Each structure stands twice: as structure tokens, then as C-alpha cells.
């Protein structure tokens, strides 16, 4: 098995720690999100279900629950990280089509969101 490069490990750890303050409480991270609706296997090994409330994040552990809020309309949804991505520069999260529909950005394809880790 190939080992991860030290820089990649450090970047992954730093991105994951953005959600934890010095007291260990959750904090919000904001950025651009898009949606996708494939039916292939996710990086976690489960089949992608476009209507499920799931998300792809570059570094958070699989199973992490996030409250994602659309900054344009205030709607929010709780999703579970089960895939890796997004792979487009400037985006922080890919949501399933079902989650994107619930917070109202299917037509535009992307929106500004804030996400907060849930316990």
C-alpha cells in the first residue's frame, strides 16, 4: 500500500480541524457548493443515492454529519459525508441532488453555503 505524502496528510488534518475551535466546539465554514446525481459507488464504498441527504467533502471523515445552510435563502439541511470531492477549484462541498433540492439551488447548480458539524 502506498503511503500518503506528508503535505497531503497535513492539508487534510488542517482542513478537518477548521471545524474545531480550541474548546472542541463546532464552528462554521463557508464557501461554494454544487450538487451531483450519479449512481456509481462513492469513495466510502456505498452506492450513490441522488435522493439521499449526503455530501462529498475533501477531508472530513465518512459519516460526519453537517448542517448546510444556503446563504441566499437561509434554508438548511443535515447531510452525511459519504464521498470525496468536490474536484472543482473554489468549491468546498458537493451535495446530493436531494439535499440541493431541499435547500433550493437545483436550477443554479451551485450556491454559497455555510456548513457546521453536527454531533
C-alpha positions as CSV (number, residue, x, y, z in Angstrom):
1,X,0.0,0.0,0.0
2,X,1.3,3.4,-0.9
3,X,1.7,5.9,1.9
4,X,0.2,9.4,1.8
5,X,2.6,12.3,1.2
6,X,3.3,14.3,4.3
7,X,2.0,17.6,2.7
8,X,-1.3,15.9,1.8
9,X,-1.7,14.5,5.3
10,X,-1.0,17.9,6.8
11,X,-3.5,19.6,4.5
12,X,-6.2,17.0,5.3
13,X,-5.7,17.4,9.0
14,X,-5.7,21.2,8.8
15,X,-9.0,21.2,6.8
16,X,-10.6,18.8,9.2
17,X,-9.5,20.9,12.2
18,X,-11.1,24.0,10.7
19,X,-14.3,22.8,12.2
20,X,-12.9,22.6,15.8
21,X,-12.0,25.6,17.8
22,X,-9.6,25.4,20.8
23,X,-12.5,24.3,23.0
24,X,-13.5,21.5,20.7
25,X,-16.8,23.1,19.8
26,X,-18.1,23.2,16.2
27,X,-17.6,26.3,14.1
28,X,-18.9,27.1,10.6
29,X,-17.0,27.0,7.3
30,X,-18.4,28.9,4.3
31,X,-17.8,28.6,0.6
32,X,-19.3,27.4,-2.7
33,X,-21.2,24.2,-3.1
34,X,-22.6,22.3,-6.1
35,X,-24.7,19.2,-6.5
36,X,-24.4,15.9,-8.3
37,X,-26.6,12.9,-9.0
38,X,-24.6,9.9,-10.0
39,X,-25.5,6.3,-9.2
40,X,-21.9,4.9,-9.1
41,X,-20.1,3.9,-5.9
42,X,-18.9,6.6,-3.6
43,X,-15.4,6.8,-2.1
44,X,-16.9,5.2,1.1
45,X,-18.0,2.2,-0.9
46,X,-21.7,2.7,-0.8
47,X,-23.8,3.3,-3.9
48,X,-24.7,7.0,-4.5
49,X,-28.4,7.7,-4.0
50,X,-29.2,11.0,-5.6
51,X,-32.3,11.5,-3.3
52,X,-30.4,10.8,-0.1
53,X,-29.2,13.6,2.2
54,X,-25.4,13.1,1.5
55,X,-22.4,15.1,0.6
56,X,-18.8,14.9,-0.7
57,X,-16.1,16.7,1.2
58,X,-12.3,16.6,0.6
59,X,-11.2,15.6,4.1
60,X,-13.9,15.1,6.7
61,X,-14.3,11.5,7.9
62,X,-17.1,9.5,6.3
63,X,-20.2,9.5,8.5
64,X,-19.6,13.2,9.6
65,X,-23.0,15.0,9.8
66,X,-23.1,18.6,8.7
67,X,-25.8,21.3,8.8
68,X,-25.5,23.0,5.4
69,X,-27.3,26.4,5.0
70,X,-27.9,28.1,1.7
71,X,-26.7,31.7,2.3
72,X,-29.0,33.1,-0.4
73,X,-32.3,31.9,1.1
74,X,-31.5,30.6,4.7
75,X,-32.8,27.1,4.1
76,X,-30.7,24.3,5.7
77,X,-30.4,20.5,5.6
78,X,-28.4,17.9,7.6
79,X,-26.3,15.7,5.4
80,X,-23.9,12.8,6.0
81,X,-20.4,12.8,4.3
82,X,-20.1,9.6,2.3
83,X,-17.9,10.7,-0.7
84,X,-14.8,12.7,-1.6
85,X,-14.9,15.9,-3.6
86,X,-15.6,18.4,-4.9
87,X,-12.9,18.4,-7.5
88,X,-13.6,21.9,-8.9
89,X,-11.4,24.7,-7.6
90,X,-13.1,27.1,-5.3
91,X,-15.8,24.7,-4.1
92,X,-15.9,23.2,-0.6
93,X,-18.8,20.8,-0.8
94,X,-20.8,18.7,-3.3
95,X,-24.3,17.8,-2.2
96,X,-26.6,15.1,-3.5
97,X,-29.4,16.3,-5.7
98,X,-32.0,15.6,-3.0
99,X,-30.1,17.8,-0.5
100,X,-29.6,20.6,-3.1
101,X,-33.3,20.5,-3.9
102,X,-34.2,20.8,-0.2
103,X,-32.2,24.0,0.2
104,X,-33.2,25.4,-3.2
105,X,-30.4,25.5,-5.7
106,X,-31.1,22.8,-8.3
107,X,-31.7,25.3,-11.1
108,X,-28.5,27.4,-10.5
109,X,-26.3,24.3,-9.9
110,X,-24.2,26.0,-7.2
111,X,-24.6,28.4,-4.4
112,X,-22.9,29.9,-1.3
113,X,-23.3,27.8,1.8
114,X,-22.1,27.6,5.4
115,X,-21.7,24.2,7.0
116,X,-21.5,23.3,10.6
117,X,-20.5,20.0,12.1
118,X,-23.4,18.3,14.0
119,X,-22.9,15.8,16.8
